[in-house]
Amino acid sequence: MSSARLTRVSGTVVDSQGRPSAGSFVNIVTRQGNGMSSTGGGQVAPDGTFTLSGVAPGDYSLEVRSQLRPGVAQEIEFGSTPITVAGAEITGVRIVTGRGATISGRVIFEGTRPQSPSEQGPLRVFPNPADPSRPFMVGNIANDPRSNGTVDENGNFQLGGMSGRVFLLVSAAGWVIKSIRLDGEDVTDEPLELTGKQSVAGLVIRLTDQLTQISGKVSDSRGQPSRECTVIFQSAEAREPIIASRLLRTVRCDSKGSFQTRGMRPGRYIVTAITSLEQGRQFEPEFQQQLRRAGHSFAIREGETKTLDLNLVSGL
């Protein structure tokens, strides 16, 4: 057996004005598979310096979110820098924070009953981190109607203080996102990369009330309705794990083997019915491949209603 040599990492953190980012916390973030997780960190001293002890060899990202000072008007700032620890002490790391990016655009209602934001009541566009295991950097926007994603009477919105990779969500009863376009390109299922950017403007989010509806029954090996089953839908197209997880859906059957779901994105899917599902297992790449090999492929269009008759797959 051999033990890894732990080492120290030190440096300074300054804000966008060159001032020491006193009181901020430096997170050590490590990549694990397709995700990231925080493994500790340390606080920035009044002079802007920091020291992190006991860091094992590996590739990391140092993430900083500035500390709000009571009674002082200010904006949250963020900073990030990659490091590779190989055993020797690392000194002189410099992290400069910035105010994050501003996202702006408009929301358009399309469907059988076009509506405006005012008819929907208060409507907001929400950011969602592309990688939920990574610390989500977002500014103090909750009480600022100019940058908290609130949609105005003309459908315009703005989100301030954004950082990292984010997806956008809109919550409107009876409506789902039809598409999100940026500069004419479809980015509906692509995370927005905000690192190093000051703004992303011109987003167009289209909502539709023509929801898909899928229902059906699951039969066991004897052709009888399955009393216990879970139906798993995943995109038929191979995608980046973070994107694929957004298109994945699980539905529990009732005691008669029936299932139904509403509002899935139009497209091609592979559906598989199994007896039971351990929490979180549907996101494991190897298990997803097993589901694909045993599943049934189908396509569904916007507003379409589809009925599926599935056979229960055993051994998964």
Secondary structure, DSSP 8 states (H G I E B T S, - for coil): ------EEEEEEEE-TTS-B-TT-EEEEEEEETTEEEEEEEEE--TTSEEEEEEE-SEEEEEEEE----TT------EEEEEEEE-SS-EEEEEEE-B--EEEEEEEEEESSS---HHHH-S-BEEEEESSTTS---B-S-TT-TTTB-B--TTSEEEEEEE-SEEEEEE-BTTBEEEEEEETTEE-TTS-EE-TT-SEEEEEEEEEES---EEEEEEE-TTSSB-SS-EEEEEESS---HHHHHHS-EEEE--TTSEEEEE---SEEEEEEEES---TTGGG-HHHHHHHHHH-EEEEE-TT-EEEEEEEEE---
